[in-house]
């Protein structure tokens, strides 16, 4: 079976072909926006990029400016980011949410061990009018936030 997605205006047309049968098309409707791949580093707590030069503090939310940086429009409604916990000393969770909210949308669960490593997860995060998102960790850890798209 082969699947092809085509975008026409605000409609997505899915074409599926099964060996030995005719092609079929169906229209999927919705209010989704346009994804624009935009990449770059927004935060690295080991270098101070993003305004924080110390590891994440346990259970403290940090606000991160995204709108207006790296080609992200100030009025973007959401961004796709990759959160990376680097060399954690203890187990914990990194959460991400729209700025001003403590209702996390996605999380990175990380552990520690004899050879600490990095672990990451990607999330699509709504942005509020000020163009910010918030991140929080349940234990001290170096955090990297990379932008993947708008």
C-alpha positions as CSV (number, residue, x, y, z in Angstrom):
1,X,0.0,0.0,0.0
2,X,1.3,3.4,-0.9
3,X,0.1,6.6,0.6
4,X,0.4,10.1,-0.8
5,X,-0.7,13.3,0.9
6,X,-1.4,16.4,-1.1
7,X,-2.2,19.8,0.2
8,X,-4.7,21.9,-1.7
9,X,-5.7,25.2,-0.1
10,X,-6.8,24.2,3.4
11,X,-7.7,20.6,2.5
12,X,-5.5,17.6,2.7
13,X,-6.1,14.9,0.2
14,X,-4.9,11.4,1.0
15,X,-4.4,9.0,-1.8
16,X,-4.0,5.3,-1.0
17,X,-3.1,2.6,-3.5
18,X,-3.4,-1.1,-2.7
19,X,-1.8,-3.6,-5.1
20,X,-4.4,-4.8,-7.6
21,X,-7.0,-2.1,-6.8
22,X,-7.9,1.3,-8.0
23,X,-6.7,4.5,-6.2
24,X,-9.0,6.0,-3.6
25,X,-9.1,9.6,-2.4
26,X,-10.6,11.1,0.7
27,X,-10.6,14.6,2.0
28,X,-9.4,15.3,5.5
29,X,-10.6,18.7,6.9
30,X,-9.4,20.7,9.8
31,X,-8.0,24.0,11.0
32,X,-4.3,23.0,11.1
33,X,-1.7,25.6,10.3
34,X,1.3,25.6,8.1
35,X,4.5,24.0,9.3
36,X,7.7,25.9,8.5
37,X,11.0,24.2,9.3
38,X,13.1,26.7,11.2
39,X,16.1,25.4,13.1
40,X,18.5,26.8,15.7
41,X,19.4,26.6,19.4
42,X,17.3,28.6,21.8
43,X,18.8,27.6,25.1
44,X,21.9,25.9,26.5
45,X,22.3,26.3,30.2
46,X,26.1,25.5,30.0
47,X,26.8,28.5,27.8
48,X,24.2,31.0,28.9
49,X,22.3,31.0,25.6
50,X,18.7,31.8,26.3
51,X,19.5,33.8,29.4
52,X,20.3,31.0,31.8
53,X,23.9,30.0,32.5
54,X,23.3,27.5,35.3
55,X,21.7,24.1,35.2
56,X,17.9,23.8,35.6
57,X,16.9,24.2,39.3
58,X,14.6,21.5,40.6
59,X,10.9,22.4,40.3
60,X,11.5,26.0,39.0
61,X,9.9,27.1,35.7
62,X,12.0,29.2,33.4
63,X,10.6,31.4,30.7
64,X,12.2,31.3,27.3
65,X,11.7,33.8,24.5
66,X,11.0,32.2,21.1
67,X,8.9,34.6,19.1
68,X,11.0,37.0,17.1
69,X,14.1,34.7,17.3
70,X,15.7,32.5,14.6
71,X,13.0,33.5,12.1
72,X,10.0,32.7,14.3
73,X,7.3,35.2,13.7
74,X,6.3,37.2,16.8
75,X,2.7,36.1,16.2
76,X,3.4,32.4,15.7
77,X,0.8,30.2,17.5
78,X,3.1,27.2,18.2
79,X,6.7,26.0,17.8
80,X,8.3,22.6,17.6
81,X,11.2,22.2,19.9
82,X,13.6,19.4,21.0
83,X,14.4,19.3,24.7
84,X,17.7,17.6,25.7
85,X,18.8,16.7,29.2
86,X,22.5,16.5,29.2
87,X,24.6,14.3,31.6
88,X,22.0,14.3,34.4
89,X,23.3,13.7,38.0
90,X,19.9,12.4,39.2
91,X,16.8,11.1,37.6
92,X,14.0,13.5,36.7
93,X,11.6,15.0,34.2
94,X,11.8,18.0,32.0
95,X,8.4,19.6,31.1
96,X,7.5,22.3,28.6
97,X,4.4,24.5,28.5
98,X,3.1,27.8,27.1
99,X,4.5,30.6,29.1
100,X,2.6,31.3,32.3
101,X,1.1,27.8,32.4
102,X,2.2,24.9,34.6
103,X,0.2,22.4,32.6
104,X,3.0,20.6,30.8
105,X,2.4,19.4,27.3
106,X,5.4,17.1,26.9
107,X,8.1,15.7,29.0
108,X,11.6,14.2,28.8
109,X,12.2,11.5,31.4
110,X,15.8,11.1,32.2
111,X,17.9,8.9,34.5
112,X,21.4,8.9,35.9
113,X,24.0,6.2,36.1
114,X,27.7,5.4,36.0
115,X,27.9,6.9,32.5
116,X,25.5,9.8,32.3
117,X,24.3,10.6,28.7
118,X,21.9,12.8,26.9
119,X,18.2,12.1,26.3
120,X,15.8,14.2,24.3
121,X,12.2,14.5,23.2
122,X,10.4,16.7,20.6
123,X,7.3,18.7,21.5
124,X,4.9,21.1,19.7
125,X,4.2,23.9,22.2
126,X,1.6,26.6,21.9
127,X,3.0,30.1,22.3
128,X,1.2,32.9,24.2
129,X,1.0,36.5,22.9
130,X,4.4,37.4,24.4
131,X,6.2,34.8,22.2
132,X,7.4,32.7,25.1
133,X,7.4,29.1,26.3
134,X,8.3,27.8,29.7
135,X,10.5,24.8,30.8
136,X,10.9,23.1,34.1
137,X,12.9,20.1,35.5
138,X,12.3,18.0,38.6
139,X,16.0,17.8,39.4
140,X,19.1,19.9,38.5
141,X,20.2,19.2,34.9
142,X,21.9,20.9,32.0
143,X,19.2,21.7,29.4
144,X,19.4,22.3,25.7
145,X,16.3,23.6,23.7
146,X,16.6,23.4,19.9
147,X,14.0,24.9,17.6
148,X,12.7,22.6,14.8
149,X,9.9,24.6,13.3
150,X,7.0,26.9,13.5
